[in-house]
Amino acid sequence: MAFTYFFRDTHTLEKSIEQFVPFVIGYQNIYIWDAGCASGQEAYSLAMLCAEHMGYFAFKNLQIDATDIDASNLFADIIRRGLYPSDQVQRIPPYYHQKYFTGNEKGDHYGIDSKLCKHVRFYKHDLLSLQPIRTNYSLIVCKNVLLHFNEMERRKIMALFYQCLRSGGFLAMEQTQKMIHGFEDKFTLVATDAQLYRKIDTVDNSMVISDCKTTSAYY
Ligand SMILES: C[S@@+](CC[C@H](N)C(=O)[O-])C[C@H]1O[C@@H](n2cnc3c(N)ncnc32)[C@H](O)[C@@H]1O
């Protein structure tokens, strides 16, 4: 099972939502991509932060695409059901725990509020396919994933992210992941204390990946 937990690196997630919310207000279709989401804790943490900060009407328009290669074929079911063992919800701040989780009768599992679940869709997806689920993302979160790839693969994935982001969209990575070499003029750092970047629009055909097809691999 991949290592992850709810509200991991809360600081970066909060900074991302802080920048993202004013950027998306007024849009009818608002998309976040959580790339390399493991068993969904990060995607649901983002959903909770969005529910708190976007306001009712904007939140209604939000969809989070949570993707992972899911080598163990376990994640789809976990994310869809939004059901987690009680030891995995211990780190959740009490406010969020009380508001968005319901314990089962035995008390050994907690379910995420269905109002959040319906905003998170899981797709089994290999980043190295370089085929995005969609374009037009306002925020891409890709944390603790790029370290799995070599330098050439990272560059290709970064080109994919660049293409999939809306003009001015945001990209969040983990604290230790600096911008990939060759992309310094395509993203600008927007936080002094988090790896949160904003897309700079440039016209450069060498960065354009092949066909952007919407995949039907939805679980
Ligand atoms: C350490 S987890 C990160 C989970 C979460 N983003 C976080 O920061 O807590 C790394 C994830 O990357 C996924 N991953 C590895 N190679 C991948 C690939 N080629 N395409 C998509 N996901 C991949 C793994 O399956 C794993 O779930």
The ligand as an ORCA input file, in Angstrom:
! r2SCAN-3c Opt
* xyz 0 1
  C       3.953      8.074     -2.008
  S       2.502      7.969     -2.984
  C       1.982      9.670     -2.981
  C       0.562      9.817     -2.534
  C       0.131     11.265     -2.300
  N       0.282     12.058     -3.493
  C       0.878     11.874     -1.152
  O       1.716     12.748     -1.340
  O       0.634     11.450     -0.010
  C       3.136      7.800     -4.661
  C       2.082      7.323     -5.654
  O       2.583      7.449     -6.984
  C       1.974      6.424     -7.740
  N       2.669      6.219     -9.011
  C       3.903      5.672     -9.212
  N       4.173      5.580    -10.530
  C       3.080      6.094    -11.192
  C       2.748      6.270    -12.559
  N       3.596      5.894    -13.534
  N       1.561      6.817    -12.872
  C       0.702      7.190    -11.883
  N       0.953      7.043    -10.569
  C       2.131      6.485    -10.219
  C       2.061      5.208     -6.802
  O       1.155      4.199     -7.184
  C       1.730      5.843     -5.457
  O       0.371      5.703     -5.146
*
